[in-house]
Amino acid sequence: MNLMRSYSLLAPAKINLYLEILGDRPDGFHELIMVLQSVDLADQIEICANGTQTIHVRCDHPQVPGDSSNLAYRAAALMSQQFPDHFARLGGVDIYINKQTPVGAGMAGGSSNAAAVLVGIDLLWNLGLTYDELQDLGAQLGSDVPFCIAGGTALATGRGEKLDALPGLDNLYAVLAKYRTLSVSTPWAYKTYRQKFGDSYLKETALDQRRQQVHAGPMMAAIAHRDGAQIGKLLYNDLEKVVLPEYPQVLQLRETFQQIGTLGTMMSGSGPTVFALAESQAQAEHIKQEMRAKISDPDLDLWVTRFRQAGIQVIE
Ligand code: ATP
């Protein structure tokens, strides 16, 4: 058997087209219903078998740790625990992360890196794992990791790890806006939400009812019809209720997108990235230029991204 020694993988970011918090879970996480969408803004991950019993991670981005707290490292450590014979025989990995996605941005950058490492080690060790098996491993690392593996458009329930694929939306674009030096802590956002809105959380049977309502509701219909205008009107994120009042810059991005006129605008995940939907590359570029004209702050980063049909992709 001739095993490859290294792989290069694309690890795309995601946005949330829909995020509703339904209630509490016994494990301390929240019961969610979300629509997740991959975009073509991606990190590049190089993963190389090093023939030693060690794992190394390197990333040039100042906010990304180069030690065992890196989610990519944790993914490799999980694989070495799950497949100790392969680890003993074939050795660990050197991982290099070329960071293109913003960090702490509500775009699952770290989760996507971890997903790429699972896929990369599956290939390096010739394990032949199925998507389902990779996603089960991913769920042990973080709620967004399973989605990042297969990517595309998906309905996510549970704490985000239960996935149903939805029809692809390759006709749409998202303009992303984020202040470079602004981050929002995901645990803070959920904790604050629980403090403010915990009283209205749904219980057992009501949870299932609400899931069915969303499943049969207008957002799913708009996606099935690939109706960008309708999707834009139906964008939703409960976490805006706690993040917007606390972070005026996020509110400002949202309001500025609204003034420009887009298919719709929303914060992604726990923020602080805000996105606006567009139905063509030209419209997206126009929105980006208008944003730049209205907010001259050099701390503001803007990207034009296209909706992607897939998650982790091997590039060489
Ligand atoms: P999510 O949408 O899942 O909440 P996020 O985009 O808000 O994710 P990340 O970019 O994944 O957040 O990073 C959150 C924190 O995790 C950062 O503060 C960073 O220090 C840490 N981290 C660990 N590993 C990574 C990684 N590989 N890439 C980015 N951040 C990482």
Boltz pocket constraint, residues with backbone or C-beta under 6 A from the ligand:
constraints:
  - pocket:
      binder: B
      contacts: [[A, 63], [A, 64], [A, 65], [A, 69], [A, 70], [A, 71], [A, 72], [A, 97], [A, 102], [A, 103], [A, 104], [A, 105], [A, 106], [A, 107], [A, 108], [A, 109], [A, 110], [A, 111], [A, 113], [A, 114], [A, 144], [A, 184], [A, 186], [A, 269], [A, 270], [A, 271]]
      max_distance: 6.0
